[in-house]
């Protein structure tokens, strides 16, 4: 994130109003809409699809050990996926 000088960016009146609250400090201005991790890249959706597939395979009889080998995940990770609420 790049810092910008408020005097270069904002009208003088607004800068004066802000100085009533903060002087010579930093203010973080969040984006209007924040997206959760993985929403922009689509990775969250990919993980959900993979996890749903793991659960479906488990329900059809595959063991946790087999799933850990096929998906290159630890047994602990497979258990977390299967037993999630």
Residue frames relative to the residue before (quaternion, step in Angstrom):
aa qw qx qy qz dx dy dz
X 1.0000 0.0000 0.0000 0.0000 0.00 0.00 0.00
X 0.2962 -0.7702 0.5474 0.1396 3.55 -0.91 0.97
X 0.3635 -0.7170 0.5480 0.2311 3.58 -0.97 0.83
X 0.1222 -0.7819 0.6092 0.0512 3.54 -1.06 0.82
X 0.4649 -0.6542 0.5194 0.2937 3.55 -1.15 0.64
X 0.4724 -0.6998 0.4617 0.2721 3.58 -0.72 1.09
X 0.6157 0.5608 -0.3500 0.4289 3.61 1.06 -0.68
X 0.6781 0.4795 -0.2894 0.4760 3.58 1.13 -0.62
X 0.7529 0.4333 -0.1857 0.4592 3.55 1.15 -0.63
X 0.8022 0.3009 -0.1186 0.5018 3.58 0.90 -0.96
X 0.5894 -0.5556 0.4369 0.3911 3.59 -1.21 0.41
X 0.6516 -0.5536 0.3540 0.3789 3.59 -1.14 0.70
X 0.6502 0.5377 -0.3206 0.4306 3.60 0.93 -0.85
X 0.6653 0.4953 -0.2971 0.4731 3.55 0.98 -0.82
X 0.6189 0.5326 -0.3414 0.4656 3.58 1.04 -0.78
X 0.6513 0.5118 -0.3156 0.4629 3.60 0.96 -0.85
X 0.6454 0.5108 -0.3228 0.4672 3.60 0.99 -0.77
X 0.6531 0.5087 -0.3114 0.4665 3.58 0.95 -0.83
X 0.6401 0.5426 -0.3256 0.4357 3.59 1.04 -0.76
X 0.5492 0.5879 -0.4033 0.4360 3.59 1.21 -0.26
X 0.7325 0.4026 -0.2113 0.5067 3.59 1.16 -0.60
X 0.8034 0.0528 0.0197 0.5928 3.58 0.95 -0.89
X 0.0487 -0.7832 0.6195 0.0225 3.55 -0.92 0.93
X 0.8532 -0.0163 -0.0363 0.5201 3.55 -0.82 1.07
X 0.5481 0.5807 -0.4216 0.4297 3.60 0.98 0.82
X 0.5036 -0.6268 0.4974 0.3259 3.52 -1.32 -0.14
X 0.1193 -0.7673 0.6273 0.0601 3.55 -1.08 0.79
X 0.2591 -0.7392 0.6015 0.1570 3.55 -0.91 0.94
X 0.1124 -0.7773 0.6171 0.0480 3.57 -0.80 1.02
X 0.2897 -0.7933 0.5091 0.1660 3.60 -0.35 1.23
X 0.5933 -0.5482 0.4541 0.3758 3.53 -1.29 0.40
X 0.6218 -0.5578 0.3908 0.3866 3.58 -1.15 0.54
X 0.7944 0.1008 -0.0433 0.5974 3.58 0.89 -0.89
X 0.1759 -0.7863 0.5875 0.0751 3.53 -0.74 1.10
X 0.2127 -0.7676 0.5924 0.1206 3.55 -0.87 0.94
X 0.4942 -0.6539 0.4898 0.2971 3.55 -1.04 0.77
X 0.6728 -0.4887 0.3500 0.4312 3.55 -1.24 0.37
X 0.8219 0.2809 -0.2076 0.4499 3.53 -1.10 0.74
X 0.5436 0.6281 -0.4154 0.3706 3.61 1.17 -0.16
X 0.6666 0.4996 -0.3064 0.4605 3.58 0.97 -0.80
X 0.7481 0.4067 -0.2173 0.4772 3.58 0.84 -0.98
X 0.4599 -0.6841 0.4486 0.3453 3.59 1.17 -0.49
X 0.4241 0.7350 -0.4461 0.2844 3.58 1.30 0.02
X 0.5967 0.5687 -0.3609 0.4362 3.58 1.06 -0.71
X 0.6582 0.5072 -0.2986 0.4694 3.58 0.98 -0.88
X 0.6346 0.5321 -0.3225 0.4584 3.58 1.00 -0.84
X 0.6631 0.5021 -0.3079 0.4620 3.60 0.92 -0.89
X 0.6352 0.5251 -0.3322 0.4587 3.59 0.98 -0.80
X 0.6539 0.5049 -0.3137 0.4681 3.58 0.94 -0.87
X 0.6508 0.5072 -0.3152 0.4689 3.59 0.95 -0.87
X 0.6769 0.4973 -0.2952 0.4553 3.58 0.88 -0.94
X 0.6278 0.5251 -0.3310 0.4697 3.59 1.04 -0.77
X 0.6454 0.5143 -0.3123 0.4705 3.57 1.05 -0.79
X 0.6271 0.5294 -0.3306 0.4661 3.59 1.01 -0.80
X 0.6625 0.5018 -0.3016 0.4673 3.59 0.91 -0.91
X 0.6535 0.5128 -0.3154 0.4588 3.58 0.93 -0.86
X 0.6641 0.4949 -0.3042 0.4707 3.59 0.94 -0.85
X 0.6228 0.5333 -0.3360 0.4635 3.58 1.04 -0.74
X 0.6796 0.4980 -0.2853 0.4570 3.57 0.95 -0.88
X 0.6849 0.4580 -0.2929 0.4851 3.59 1.17 -0.46
X 0.7386 -0.4721 0.2173 0.4294 3.57 1.24 0.26
X 0.4991 0.6365 -0.4579 0.3689 3.61 1.14 -0.04
X 0.4277 -0.7044 0.5015 0.2635 3.56 -1.00 0.76
X 0.6464 -0.5125 0.3974 0.4019 3.54 -1.31 0.34
X 0.6338 0.5404 -0.3253 0.4478 3.56 1.03 -0.77
X 0.6474 0.5074 -0.3138 0.4744 3.60 0.97 -0.86
X 0.6628 0.5092 -0.3050 0.4565 3.57 0.92 -0.91
X 0.6409 0.5266 -0.3386 0.4441 3.58 0.99 -0.75
X 0.6498 0.4986 -0.3127 0.4810 3.58 1.08 -0.70
X 0.6769 0.5087 -0.2957 0.4422 3.59 0.84 -0.99
X 0.7882 0.3293 -0.1580 0.4954 3.60 0.87 -0.96
X 0.3977 -0.7476 0.4549 0.2757 3.60 1.30 0.12
X 0.4885 0.6114 -0.4523 0.4279 3.54 0.96 0.99
X 0.5626 -0.5878 0.4455 0.3734 3.55 -1.18 0.44
X 0.6377 -0.5086 0.4080 0.4101 3.56 -1.26 0.38
X 0.6183 0.5527 -0.3316 0.4497 3.56 1.04 -0.81
X 0.6661 0.4993 -0.3021 0.4645 3.61 0.92 -0.91
X 0.6405 0.5123 -0.3269 0.4695 3.60 0.97 -0.80
X 0.6362 0.5262 -0.3264 0.4602 3.58 0.97 -0.84
X 0.6382 0.5280 -0.3269 0.4551 3.58 0.95 -0.87
X 0.6598 0.5047 -0.3075 0.4641 3.58 0.95 -0.87
X 0.6973 0.4881 -0.2757 0.4466 3.58 0.83 -0.98
X 0.7931 0.3445 -0.1624 0.4753 3.57 0.84 -0.96
X 0.3603 0.7421 -0.4982 0.2669 3.60 1.23 0.26
X 0.4730 -0.6875 0.4780 0.2742 3.56 -1.12 0.65
